[in-house]
Amino acid sequence: MERKNAWKTYSEEDISKLNAISAEYVKFLDNGKTERECVAQTVEMAKAKGYRDLNTVIASGEKLNPGDCVYSDFMGIMGGFIVGVGILGLDPMEYYTFTQKGFNINNLWVGMVHGAVYGMLIAITGCYQGLRCGRNAEAVGKATTSAVVYSIVGIVLSTAVLTILCNILNI
């Protein structure tokens, strides 16, 4: 029995595109020898694409909207559509039908509650670690690492608690 191999289905043009992506990735890794350099390079790439730093948005006094979470949910659905239809070859109506069957309005509310809880956890953890931080680069690095680790642990634990609550409430 011969196993299917996705590489055999690619055209020469597809393979050359993949090779170009691979070359860009190698270039990225060559330019960013350390984690700090990779992060700085990624931030610059994101800014070039139009993303704004959250600290800059807050410092400039811009207001973040509650609809940002809904917008993110919608973009996730659209991303799934692009992957499902464009890459996996699903029929658009099939994607729409299965998305509609799998979507319940409670999912929207649960997602927004999760987003709010995660945002508060990250904000509180970041502020707490920032206030406890020393006044040199090493202390800032340690505080940042601690904030990230504590935020991840908080998100995992809050996900467990919220999941248990949703099961108890039959949501």
Number of C-alpha atoms within 10 A of each C-alpha: 3 4 5 8 8 7 9 7 10 12 10 9 9 12 13 12 12 13 12 12 12 12 12 12 12 12 11 15 15 11 12 16 10 11 10 10 14 16 12 13 16 14 15 13 12 13 12 10 9 9 11 12 12 11 9 10 12 11 9 9 9 10 8 10 9 10 10 12 17 16 12 13 15 13 12 12 14 12 12 14 19 16 13 16 16 12 9 10 10 14 13 13 10 12 16 13 12 10 14 10 9 9 11 11 8 11 12 15 13 15 14 19 14 18 16 14 17 19 14 13 19 19 14 14 21 20 13 13 20 16 10 12 17 14 8 8 10 11 14 16 13 14 21 17 14 16 21 16 13 17 21 15 13 17 18 13 12 16 15 12 12 16 15 12 12 13 10 9 8 7 13
